[in-house]
């Protein structure tokens, strides 16, 4: 069984649900706490032992590369000005690029979230890879990536990250068809139903950002892409490739232990920001007091 040491972060999307905020700023560079959201993903991968990260980009994403690129001149200037803490912070972000051996790849091919995975996989041979989206933030004692790697090591099969969901939210997610519960959150699944009505949802779990992808699923993506070039219709989706693979081979879901914050739409982004701010040891107490004062003012006004 191959060790997982490579990961792909698809970062070519337009961020249209966050316009006009993302008109000039890539959605991956919007801050959550004191870090751009994509940095949370990169840190999670590095902390999980990943040594090769490919970020698949499109035009207008140069800020991502600028952020992770080491800047010795800025570090030297900050140290000369006596701003050692800022210098250390800038130096640490640049070090992530070395630890994760970050490389960048321009996306080419049909629309759909399977295309960046296939673009990057051409360089990986027969190795399994992690795929994490750059607009998710997980807060967990054990990083989500480590939980997925552990599930892969237990099954030697593709793995999807899952979270329990309110049945009424099923139309927002891909919902797995669960065949067997293997304990500790590990589930054998036979497919995914995209955005089913609550009464049609096959389980109470949602597939969220995070996958271990094996060469068999890459083959399915190649077949999808070939069909797209033959007919020029539809899109190339990773979930379609997983569904096709799961029809005859083992696929597993791992229920992630932790809290998930999506930042892909305005309310979700504000929620992630609010949670990060409240959890900050320096700013959290002040913001909690402010929220309490505002609540008291509204309550008093209502009386």
N, C-alpha and C positions, 0 to 999 in steps of 0.2 A: 504494500500500500504506500503510495507516494505521500510525502509530507507536503502540507500546504504552506507554501512560502510566497506565493504571488497573489495579488489582488488587483481588481479593476474597479475604478470609480468612474461611472459614466457622468460626465459634467458638460454635455453638449446642449442640454435643453434650454429653451428660451425663457423659462420662468414667467410665462404669460399670465398665470393666475395672480402674480404679485405686481403686475404693471399698475402704475408707472414707476414703482420703486425699482424695478429691474430693467428699466429702459437703458440705463448707462452702466449699472452695476450688476455683475453676474449674481444670480440668486445664491450661488455657492459662497459668495463673499459677504453676504449679509451677516451681521454679528449676532451671535447668541452668547450672552455674557460678554466676556472680554476677548472672544475669539470668533473669527469667521466660521460659519457652520461647517465648511469642508475641513477645517483644521480639526474639529472634533472627530471626524471620520478618520483622518490620517493618524491622529494620536491613538485612536482605538486600534487601528491596524498595527502600528508600531508596537504598542503595548502587548499585542497578541502574537508577536514573533514574526510578523510578515516583513520580508526583506526586499521585496520588489513590488512597487505600486505603480500601476499605469493609470494615469488620469486622461480620459478621452474627452477632448474639448472640441469646440467649434469656434468660429470667428467671434471676436469680442470678449474672449475669456483670458486675455493677457494678464489681468490682475491676479489670477490664480497663480500663475508662474512667478509673477513679481513678488507675491506674498511669501512663497516658500524659498525663493532664491536667496542664498546667503548674501549679506551686505556688509562686508568687513569695514568699508569706509564709514558707514553709519555707526557701526559698533565702536570704532575707534574714536569718532567724534563725540559720542555719548560718554565714553569713558574719560576723554579729555575734559568734558564739561562737568565731570563729577556725578554723572547720572548712571551709576553702575547697575542699578536694578533694571532700568530701561535697556541698557546694553545687554544684560544677561537675557532679558526676554526676547530681544530681537535675535540674538545669537542662537537661542534655543529653537526658535522657529526655523532658522536656516539649517540647524542640525537635523531636524525632522527629514529634510530632503535627502540628507546623506544616510540616515538610519533606515529610511524606507526606500532608498534608491529610487526616488520619484522620477518617472519619465512621462512625457506627454505625447499624445497621439491625436492627430486630427481625424474627426469622424468622417467616413465616406460610406455611402450606401443608402438603402431605403429608410424611410422614417420608421421609428419604433425603438423600444429600449433593448431589443436584442442585437441591434446593429453595432453599438459600441462594444458589446461583449465579444462579438465575432471579430470585429476589427482588432481588438487587443489579443484575442486568443491565438491569432496566427503566429505569435511569437512564443507561445508557451508549450508547444509540442503536446505531449500526452499528460501534462500535469493537471491536477485539479486546481481550481482557482476560487478565491472568494470574490463576490460581487456585492458591494455596498453602495447605496445611493448617497449622494453628498448633501441631501437636505433632511437627513434624519439625525437626531441626537438621542443616544441611549445613555441613561444613568443607571449603572449597575455595578455591584461589587465585583462581579466577573464580567469583563467586556463581552458584549454580544458576539464579537468575532471569535473569541475563545470558546464560547458556548457552541457556536456552529462547528468549529474545528473539532471539539470533543465529540459531537454527534457524528461527524464524518468518520472520525477514527473508530467509533463504535460500530459503524455500519458499512464503511467503504462504499458509500452511495451518495447521490446528490441530497442536499439538505436545504430546506426552506426555513427562514425565521418566521415564527408564528407568535401571535399574542391573543389572549382571550378577548372576545368582543361582545358588545351588546347586540343581541340578535337584530334589533331595529336598525343597526348600522351596516347590515350586510351589503347594501347596495353601494357602499363606498370601497369595497375590498374584493380581492380574490379570496374565496373561501374553500379550504381544502376538503376533499372527500377522505375521511379518516377510515382506514381499514382496521387498525389495531393500535391500542395504547400500550406502549412498552415501559411505562413508568418514567418518573423524573422528567416529564414533559416531552419525551421522545415518542413520536407518532409515526406509524407507517401510513402513507397516504397513496391514493391511486389517481389523483388528479386535482384540478382546481376548477371551481365554477366562478366565472368573473361576474361580480356585482349582482348576485342573485337577489330576488325579493326575499324578505324575511321568512315567508312561509316555504320558500324553496331552498333556503340555505342548508347545505349538507352537514354542517357542523357549527360549533360556537367559537370557531377560531378564524382569525384574519391573517392572511399572508402579508407580511410587511417587508420593509427593505432589508434584504440580507439573504444571500444564497451561497452554498458551495456548489459549484458547477463542475461536472466531470466531462471527459471527452465525448461521451455519448450524447450529451445535450448540445455540445458544440456541433456535432454532426447534424443534429436536428435543425439547428440554426442555419447551417449551410444549406440544407434541403429547402427550408423556408425561403431563404434568400434567392436560391435558384428559381423557385416557383415565382417569386416576386418579379425577377427580371424577365421571366417568360411571359407573364401576364400583366405586370405593372399595376396591380391592384392590391389594396389592403396595406397592412403594416407588418413589420417583423417584431414579434413580441417574445420576450423570454418565457413568459408563462405558457404560451402556445407550444414552445419547444419542450418545456417541462411536462406538459400534458401529454404530448406525443410520446415522450420517453416513458412516462409512467404507465402507459397502456400495456407495456409488456415487461417492464423492469422496475426494480425497487427504487422508491423515492421516499424520503423521510421529512418530517417537519419537527423542528425543535421549538417548543414554547420557551420564549426568552424570559428569564428571570430578571426583572428590572423595569424601569419606566421609560416609555417611548415618547419622544416629542417629534412630531412631523413639522416641517417649516414650509410646506409647499403651498399654503394658501394664507391669506391675511390673518384669520383667526388663529390658525395653528401656529403661525410664526409669532404672533403676539403672546400666545400661551407659553411657547418655549422661552421667549424673552422674559416674561413675567416670572416663570419658574426659576430660571437661572438667576435672575436678580434677587429673588427671595432667598435662594440658597446660598448667596454670596455671604461669607462671614463678615465682611466689612460693610457692605451696603444693605444686606438683608434686614437687619434690625431697624434701620432708619425707614426703609420702605414699608415694613410691616406697620410701624407707628403711623406713617403717613396714610396708609390704607385705612387704618382704624379711625384716624381723625376724620377722613373723608366720609367713612361710613357713619360715624357719629353725627357729622353735620347733616347728612342726608336724612338720617333717622329723626334728628331734632327738627329739621325743616318739615318733615312729613307730619309731625305732631302739631 
